[in-house]
């Protein structure tokens, strides 16, 4: 997660919402569902071009472009992709796999095990268990997950 202090988020959140609304407006204008993808690409491309100039004008940097900035740009963009995949896409895929069935039949795979609230019995999500297929069978049945907060603290030696 990007660790931006709460007090510094308002301006960034406002710009993000404005850009998102404009991407949605352009998608509606163009009339096809994926129109926003090209516009988002354009926006990010322009942002990466404007940022070095703004760093000179606002932050007092001496040069517009230095080699070390390029890996930072790529690293940030890659981190956004990986974090979104981990935090949002994997959760969405878990729900869809349980709704529609899994398509993987490899010897090694991730099994999704439903997690239930002990007090209500309500399903609250899924837990990933990595392992083998166990002779073509998926892991099923009841499993116990220990609440680590209820375990005694390890004794100092």
C-alpha positions, 0 to 999 in steps of 0.5 A: 500500500502506498504509505501516504499520511492521511493529512496529505491524501485530500489533494491527491484523492481530489485529483484522482476522483476528477481524472476517474470522472473524466475517464468515465465521461470520455468512455460514455462519449465514445460509446464503448465499454473499454474506451477508458483504457486508452485515455488512462494510458494517455493520462499516465503517459502525460503525468510521467512527462509532467512530473519531472518538469514540476519537480524543477518548478515546484521542488527545486530539482536542477534537471528535468530528466535523470537516469535514476528517475526512470527506474523510480517511474517503472518501480512505482507503476509496477508496484501499483500493478502488483498491489492492485492485483494482490489486494483487489483482483485476487479477491475478485477472482476468489469469488468468481472461482467459487461461483463458477468453478476453477479451471486449473487442474495442475499438480500444484495449485492454490485451493480456496477454502471458505472462512466462516464467522464462528459466532454467526456461521456466515461465510466472510471470505476465502483463505488460500492454501497452496499445495498439491491436488491430492490425486486430482481432488480439491481440498474440501471439508472442515479445517481449523484456523487458530487465532494467533492472538489467543495463543500464549506469548512465547517465553523468553529464553 
